[in-house]
Amino acid sequence: MACPRPPFALTLPSDLNFLPLARAFIETVCHAHGFDRGFAEAVELATHEGLQNIIRHAHAGRDNALLEIQAMPFDDGLEIRLLDEGEPFDVGAVPFLEPGELRVGGRGVYLIRRLMDELQSEPRRPCGNMLRMVKHYRPQARRHLA
């Protein structure tokens, strides 16, 4: 019986300047597992939005805080977990906004919901949160030109 593989993981300081590194990490994991560019871009953007929310809101500028990205490929997709050191947060409590609704902020969670198939959060002990995002891989059917 094979042991389960640990997730790919990257730990970063809570600093917006590290977002390109986080995106490169997700891109590399997607490429290594054969996911197409559209899939990878969706996961990269969702991860970027989630991390941006963590840095700006959960960590509120605390540059000594750390965040961890875990990427767990599975047969037909990818699970991303974002672990933070912030105050408890329930993504389920964020309202489902209409795209045309005028409002400052709140678009990150809307975008993540549109890009990913599953989104949930849960508190971590002794502190922090885990934002879990899952995207199932549905390769685009190839079109043949006549």
Residue pairs with C-beta under 8 A, 6 or more apart in sequence:
7 70
7 71
7 72
7 81
8 25
8 29
8 70
8 71
8 72
9 68
9 69
9 70
9 71
10 21
10 22
10 25
10 68
10 69
11 66
11 67
11 68
11 69
12 18
12 21
12 22
12 66
12 67
12 68
12 69
13 63
13 64
13 65
13 66
13 67
14 54
14 55
14 59
14 62
14 63
14 64
14 65
14 66
14 67
14 84
14 85
15 55
15 63
16 52
16 55
16 56
19 48
19 51
19 52
22 47
22 48
22 51
22 69
23 44
23 47
23 48
25 69
25 71
26 40
26 43
26 44
26 47
26 69
26 71
26 80
27 40
27 44
29 71
29 73
29 78
30 39
30 40
30 43
30 44
30 78
31 40
33 73
33 78
35 43
35 78
35 137
36 139
36 140
38 140
39 78
39 135
39 137
42 115
42 116
42 135
43 78
43 80
43 115
43 116
43 133
43 135
45 111
45 115
46 80
46 111
46 112
46 115
46 116
46 133
46 135
47 69
47 80
47 82
47 133
49 108
49 109
49 111
49 112
50 80
50 82
50 108
50 112
50 131
50 133
51 67
51 69
51 82
52 108
53 108
53 109
54 67
54 82
54 84
54 86
54 131
55 61
55 67
57 86
57 89
58 84
58 85
58 86
58 87
58 89
58 128
58 129
59 65
59 67
59 84
59 85
59 86
60 86
62 85
65 84
65 85
65 86
66 85
67 82
67 83
67 84
67 85
68 81
68 82
68 83
69 80
69 81
69 82
69 83
70 80
70 81
70 82
70 83
71 78
71 79
71 80
72 78
72 79
72 80
72 81
73 79
76 136
76 137
77 117
77 134
77 135
77 136
77 137
78 134
78 135
78 137
79 132
79 133
79 134
80 132
80 133
80 134
80 135
81 130
81 131
81 132
81 133
82 130
82 131
82 133
83 124
83 128
83 129
83 130
84 128
84 129
84 130
84 131
85 127
85 128
86 128
86 129
88 123
88 129
89 121
89 129
90 121
91 109
91 119
91 120
91 121
91 131
92 120
92 121
94 106
94 109
95 106
96 110
96 113
97 103
97 106
97 107
97 110
99 110
109 119
112 119
112 133
113 119
115 135
116 133
116 134
116 135
117 134
117 135
117 136
118 132
118 133
118 134
119 131
119 132
119 133
119 134
120 131
120 132
121 129
121 130
121 131
121 132
122 129
122 130
122 132
123 129
123 130
124 130
